[in-house]
Amino acid sequence: MIDAAMKLFVEHGFEVVTVADIARRAEVGRTTFFRYFIDKQEVLFADEEQHHEALVSAVGHAAATLAPIGASLDRAGHAGHAGLRALVGSIAEHTRWLAERERLISGDPALLARSLLKRRAYGAAAIDVLERHGADRETAVLAAAVRQACYEAAVALTGAEPERLPGAVEAAFERLSARGANVRDD
């Protein structure tokens, strides 16, 4: 159903395609469609639960080895980085339509709002895991926000091409690190 929907969205535009169109292309009934998705918008976010789990699991594992994190932005950042690597790996492996999906989302205010809410949920989940491993609130929030910014930068710089996304995320982290920072000696 996802492939059928994405092909239709790309061919005709998101707004024009109906659930009936998707069901017909996928050779299923409307009832079957609604067993898997609450609406056609959710087709674009079909892999979110899997990606969310990859992020939470990796942040939790890394944070457990670094606990208690306390006010250490370095430890919280390391755990967040591990989570983002897992998230991007999951996206690159399982989201064939990422570039097309991002174009559709960025062209539709309602989809963009839904996407931003889902991305914020990733950040909130990372914050929760970091706090459960002893990070103070400020440290957890800052670490998650920096990781989110690296992801957003990588998506923008790669056009959301799944095969380029992991390298772009790592490049963003490298630029933020002490080794990659452009520091002026004035």
Residue, then its C-alpha position, 0 to 999 in steps of 0.5 A: m500500500i505504501d508503494a502504491a500510495m507514494k507512486l500516486f502521490v508522486e504522479h498526481g500530487f498529494e491532494v488529488v489522490t484519495v484513499a480509494d485511489i490508493a486502495r485500487r492501485a494496491e488492489v485492496g479494499r478501503t477497509t483494508f487500507f483503514r486497518y493499517f492507516i488512520d488517513k492517507q497522511e499517515v502513509l507518509f509516516a508509516d515507518e515512524e514507530q520503527h524509527h522511534e524505537a531505533l532511536v530510543s533503544a540506542v539512546g538508552h543503551a548508550a546512556a546506560t553506559l555513561a550514567p549518571i549523565g548529570a550536567s555533562l553535555d559531552r555524555a548526553g551528546h554522545a548518547g544522543h549521537a548514538g540515537l541519531r545514528a540508529l535513527v538515520g540508519s533505520i531511515a536509510e534502510h527502511t524508507r525508500w521514498l524519503a526524498e519524495r516524502e520530504r518534498l511532499i511534506s514540505g509542499d503541504p502545510a498540514l503535512l509539514a505540521r504533522s511531520l514537525l510534531k512527529r520530529r518533536a516527539y523524537g526529541a521528547a523521547a530522547i530527552d526522557v531517556l537521557e533524564r532517566h539516566g541521570a541527565d539534568r533537564e537543561t543538559a538533556v534538552l540541549a543535547a537533543a536539540v543539537r542532535q535534531a539540528c544536525y539531522e535537519a541540516a543533513v536532510a536539507l543538505t542531501g535533499a533527503e537522499p537516504e544513501r547520503l543522509p548518514g554521512a551528512v549527519e556525521a559531517a554535521f557532528e564533526r563540524l560541531s566537535a572541537r576537531g571540526a570547529n572553526v574557531r577564530d583566534d582574535 
